[in-house]
Amino acid sequence: MNYKRLETFVWVASLGNFRKAAERLHTTQPAISARIAGLEAELGVKLFEREGGSSPIMLTSKGKELLPYIEKILYQTEQLRKRAGISNAYSGVLRLGVSETIVNTWLPDFLSRLHKDMPNLDVEMTVDVTANLTTGIKDRSLDLGLLMGPISEPNIINRELCTFSLSWVASPTLDLPDRLLYLEELAKWPIITYARATKPYIEINQKFRELDGPPAHFFSSTSLAACRSLAIDSVGISTLPNIMITKELEAGTLRKIKAVWTPSDLTFTASYSDEPFNPIAEVATNIAVIAAQEYNKKQSTD
């Protein structure tokens, strides 16, 4: 039985749309239609009700009956590949979403490992805030997200990757006192931080809103590299992952600021939808976990 036909059936059933299935499988809509027609002819049953227009494609009663069997066939096929160690068999495109903190730390090592283990795989990478990456995982426009997680959905698999602590930093030219500072004292300068709709921004904004006195002003950005540059150039005070400011602290272009409150640590997960079963995302997640662990070990020994 043709594997691509079975895979196409599962994706059309999951997405309810031939066009979306074509995008996911990187082929054309006529090719999807041909695969489904071929599978229906092979099985001798009608699998989908096609009402046309914008209405979703619906499974027939026989299609609903056969779906779990076909999902099991695909799952067992992938288990066979893993047992046999056939990494070269993975091909196609991995649509990868990444938080910028990961981009600035262990992403290069992950991509190198990914190419070594799955040389026939292409990667389409999106760097964005976690809120947008989460939406992409949920609507399946992304296969895998390396993001501030976990994503609390029953069909989402979350694997813990790493945790990064944050510090307040500023340029020495701001000449801040070398003592424990209250947030009211930090609020005299622009607070340079993560983009809106991110966990750090929401937490920091809420904390400063609780203060008496004039409101703090925020310079938010989706680029942590930009936040770092603005802090170096004395534009304001920033909160950044310690892992991203090691060189700047050593060079003296930034200094840590002692404050009565520091934002919570950032926890990152590899998150992907397991409905339908996504073998490439599963294998890539295992590689991401290894890359994150190796990066953590290296940082702890340096």
C-alpha positions in Angstrom: 0.0 0.0 0.0 1.4 3.4 -1.0 2.8 5.3 2.0 2.3 8.7 0.5 -1.4 8.0 0.0 -1.8 7.0 3.6 0.1 10.0 4.9 -1.9 12.3 2.7 -5.2 10.8 4.0 -4.2 11.4 7.6 -3.2 15.1 6.9 -6.3 15.8 4.9 -8.4 14.3 7.7 -6.5 16.4 10.3 -6.5 19.7 8.5 -9.9 19.3 6.8 -8.6 21.0 3.7 -6.8 19.8 0.5 -5.0 23.1 0.1 -3.6 23.0 3.6 -2.6 19.4 3.2 -0.8 20.3 0.0 1.1 23.1 1.8 2.0 20.8 4.6 3.3 18.0 2.3 4.9 20.5 -0.1 3.1 19.4 -3.2 0.1 20.7 -5.3 -3.6 20.4 -4.5 -4.2 18.3 -7.7 -1.5 15.9 -6.4 -3.3 15.6 -3.1 -6.6 15.0 -4.9 -5.0 12.3 -7.0 -3.5 10.5 -4.0 -6.9 10.5 -2.2 -8.6 9.3 -5.3 -6.0 6.5 -5.7 -6.4 5.4 -2.1 -10.2 5.4 -2.4 -9.9 3.3 -5.6 -7.4 0.9 -3.9 -9.6 0.4 -0.8 -12.9 0.4 -2.7 -14.5 3.0 -0.4 -15.3 6.7 -0.2 -13.2 8.4 2.4 -14.3 12.0 2.3 -17.4 14.1 1.7 -16.5 16.9 -0.7 -19.1 19.7 -0.4 -17.0 22.2 -2.3 -16.5 25.9 -1.6 -15.0 27.0 1.7 -16.6 24.1 3.7 -14.1 21.7 5.3 -13.5 18.3 3.9 -15.4 15.8 6.1 -14.6 12.2 6.7 -17.3 9.6 5.7 -18.3 7.0 8.3 -15.9 4.6 6.6 -13.2 7.2 6.6 -13.6 7.7 10.4 -13.5 3.9 10.9 -10.3 3.5 8.9 -8.4 6.6 10.2 -7.0 5.0 13.4 -5.9 1.9 11.5 -4.0 4.1 9.0 -2.5 6.2 11.8 -1.2 3.0 13.4 0.4 1.9 10.1 2.2 5.2 9.8 3.3 5.1 13.4 4.6 1.6 13.2 6.4 2.4 9.9 8.3 5.2 11.7 9.1 2.9 14.7 10.6 0.5 12.2 12.7 3.3 10.8 14.0 4.2 14.2 14.8 0.6 15.1 16.7 0.2 11.9 18.4 3.6 12.4 17.4 4.8 9.0 17.9 8.6 9.5 18.7 9.2 5.8 15.1 8.2 5.0 13.8 11.5 6.4 13.3 14.1 3.7 11.1 17.0 3.0 10.9 20.3 5.0 10.9 21.0 8.7 9.1 24.2 9.4 10.9 25.4 12.5 9.9 28.2 14.8 12.6 29.6 17.2 12.8 32.1 20.0 15.6 34.6 19.6 17.2 33.5 22.9 17.8 30.1 21.3 19.1 31.7 18.1 21.8 33.5 20.2 22.9 30.4 22.1 22.8 26.8 20.9 20.8 27.0 17.6 23.9 26.6 15.3 24.9 23.4 17.1 21.3 22.0 16.8 21.2 22.7 13.1 24.5 21.1 12.5 23.4 18.0 14.4 20.1 18.0 12.5 21.9 18.1 9.1 24.3 15.4 10.1 21.5 13.0 11.3 19.0 13.9 8.5 21.0 15.2 5.5 18.0 15.0 3.2 15.9 17.4 5.2 15.4 21.1 4.4 14.6 23.6 7.1 12.3 26.7 6.9 13.1 28.8 10.0 10.9 31.5 11.6 12.3 33.6 14.4 9.5 35.2 16.4 8.0 35.8 19.8 6.6 32.7 21.6 3.0 33.9 21.3 3.2 33.8 17.5 5.2 30.5 17.5 2.6 29.0 19.7 -0.2 29.9 17.2 1.9 28.3 14.4 2.2 25.1 16.4 -1.5 25.0 17.2 -2.6 25.6 13.6 0.2 23.4 12.2 1.8 26.0 10.1 4.9 25.2 12.1 6.1 21.6 12.7 8.3 22.3 15.7 8.8 25.3 18.1 11.8 26.0 20.3 10.1 28.5 22.5 9.2 29.7 26.0 6.9 26.9 26.9 5.2 24.6 27.6 2.1 24.9 25.4 -0.8 23.7 27.5 -2.9 21.8 24.9 -3.7 18.0 25.1 -2.3 17.2 21.6 0.9 19.2 22.1 4.1 17.4 23.1 6.5 19.5 25.2 10.1 18.4 25.9 12.1 20.5 28.4 15.2 22.1 26.8 16.9 24.6 29.1 16.4 27.4 31.6 18.1 30.8 31.4 18.3 33.3 34.2 17.9 37.1 33.7 19.8 40.1 35.0 19.4 43.8 35.0 22.2 45.4 33.0 23.2 48.9 31.9 26.2 50.8 30.5 28.7 51.9 33.0 28.3 55.4 31.6 24.9 55.7 33.3 26.8 55.7 36.5 24.2 53.9 38.6 25.0 53.4 42.3 26.7 50.2 43.2 24.1 49.1 45.8 20.8 47.4 45.9 18.4 49.6 43.8 14.6 49.9 44.1 12.6 49.6 40.9 11.5 53.2 41.3 15.2 54.2 40.7 15.4 52.0 37.6 12.2 53.6 36.2 14.1 56.9 35.7 15.5 55.4 32.5 13.7 53.6 29.6 13.3 49.9 30.4 14.6 48.0 27.4 13.0 44.6 27.3 11.3 41.8 25.4 8.5 42.3 22.9 4.9 42.8 24.1 2.8 39.7 24.5 5.9 37.8 25.8 6.1 36.4 29.3 9.0 38.5 30.4 7.4 41.7 29.1 4.1 41.0 30.8 5.8 40.2 34.1 8.1 43.3 34.0 5.3 45.6 32.9 3.0 44.4 35.7 5.7 44.9 38.3 6.4 48.5 37.3 2.7 49.3 37.1 2.5 48.4 40.8 4.9 51.2 41.7 3.9 54.6 43.0 5.1 57.7 41.1 5.4 58.4 37.4 5.0 55.4 35.1 8.0 53.6 33.6 8.6 53.9 29.9 9.3 50.7 27.9 11.4 50.2 24.8 10.3 46.7 23.7 11.8 44.7 20.9 11.5 41.3 19.3 15.3 41.4 18.9 17.4 40.7 22.0 20.5 41.7 20.1 18.9 45.1 19.6 18.1 45.3 23.3 21.7 44.5 24.1 23.0 47.2 21.7 20.7 49.8 23.1 21.8 49.0 26.7 25.5 49.2 25.6 24.7 52.6 24.0 23.3 54.0 27.3 19.8 54.3 26.0 18.3 52.7 29.1 18.4 49.8 31.4 17.7 46.3 30.1 16.9 42.8 31.4 18.7 40.1 29.4 19.6 36.5 29.7 23.0 36.1 31.5 24.0 33.7 28.8 23.9 36.6 26.2 26.0 39.2 28.1 29.1 37.3 29.2 31.4 38.9 26.7 30.0 42.4 27.4 30.4 42.0 31.1 34.0 40.9 30.6 34.7 43.8 28.2 33.1 46.3 30.6 30.6 47.6 28.0 27.8 46.4 30.3 27.5 45.9 34.1 25.0 44.1 36.2 22.6 46.1 38.2 21.6 44.9 41.7 17.9 45.3 42.1 15.3 44.3 44.7 13.5 42.3 42.1 14.6 40.4 39.0 12.3 38.7 36.4 11.7 35.0 36.6 13.9 32.6 34.7 13.0 31.7 31.2 12.1 28.0 30.6 12.3 26.7 27.0 10.7 23.7 25.5 10.6 21.9 22.2 6.9 21.8 21.4 5.0 20.1 18.5 1.6 18.8 17.7 1.3 15.0 17.7 -2.0 14.9 15.8 -1.4 13.6 13.3 1.8 11.8 14.2 4.8 13.9 13.2 7.9 11.7 13.0 10.3 14.5 11.7 9.3 16.8 14.5 9.8 14.0 17.0 13.3 13.1 15.8 14.3 16.8 15.5 13.1 17.3 19.1 15.4 14.5 20.3 18.3 16.3 18.6 17.3 19.6 20.1 17.3 18.1 23.6 20.8 16.7 23.1 22.0 20.1 21.7 20.6 22.0 24.7 22.1 19.5 27.2 25.5 19.7 25.6 25.3 23.5 25.6 24.4 23.6 29.3 27.3 21.2 30.1 29.8 23.4 28.2 28.6 26.6 30.0 28.8 24.9 33.4 32.4 23.9 32.8 33.6 27.2 31.3 
